[in-house]
Amino acid sequence: MDADSLPDFQLLPYSSQDPDSNGGESESLSPTSDNSITLNASSSWTYCGPLLTLEENSLPSSFHTWARATVNGSLLTPLFSFLAYVHEFLAANNLAHYWLTVRATQGSTEFDIPRWHTDDLFFSPLAKTKPQPKPKSSSISRKLKFTTRNYHTPPPQEQTQTHRRNNTQHATTPDYDALNPFIHPQPFQTQTQPQPKNAQIITPNSNPPDWKLCTTLLGPGTIFINEKRNLARSIQRTTKTAVQNENPGHICLSIRCVGCASAADAVRTRLATDLKSHQTVQSQQGECVFFRVGEEEGAVHSEPRSHGDRVFVNVVPGDERDLRCLMAKWGMEFPRAWCVGLPLQIEGEEVYRNVCEV
């Protein structure tokens, strides 16, 4: 299936049969009713590299470390079923690498209020700069050379006098002189509102993917706005801009201060009200979701209300160059697998640990 031909989001059915069952009776892969799987903790396992071999013994050891500490029961059958479909989908789009995350969360009230948003673009092509032709000598450039040559640092005995002369010129002629910045320095320009930093990974790939795939192996599926999707994106952009204008200086990409947390909560609360009447849809058993990212074309979605255990799988595709750049930005080797938030008992006290491997 060609990803370029798909809309901003689409539900895609995939086989619920164990890829290693050779046509035999399939196991239940329901994302909502599998009572044989429960969770010990909220944690995640992530892998970034070439497509995995879908055999238990071939998985990175950190996956087994994560699964033993987090999951009661086995996720391998439903996970392999989904990944088999993912591998076919990526191969059809000439991709052979991904950034894969399996996130396990125990029940909470965190998303009783939806968090409507579009995911940020992950990758940005490296801008190619065209070589600039060498400028021809002109009267302006000759004047610039002449004036700068006459304003080299003077000998020590003349510095005080020259400094005073320049100060006098600044006072009488405050305008910036583009030909001679030594005479009239460019005035300091302040911004009334800081600009958000770009979180995208710069990659030499000229056409990186702008979409992802996800599914839920246990618990409710992610919620997507299913009508007036352009309007939903417009409402999101307008709301974020309004809150940023009301909270100048608090536009962090990640929540690092109380001000930014308050601004994010304000956006969430307003969108929960403004988008309440929009029709929504959730993936069901044997379905995954293709959706685009970015504020302009991305699908508006939210984590579901979930008071029970949930296992969510997220796939960000890319070619090797994209994902090597991603790992390099984090100071990590490629390929890489790691898990975060594993529970560990030490002298009767529960602590958490992270495990990484190359």
Helices and strands as residue ranges (DSSP letters): G 3-5, E 9-13, E 38-39, E 43-50, G 56-58, H 61-70, E 71-72, H 76-92, E 97-105, E 123-125, H 139-149, H 156-172, E 201-203, E 211-218, E 223-225, H 229-246, H 258-274, E 280-282, E 287-292, E 301-302, E 310-318, H 320-329, E 336-346, E 349-357
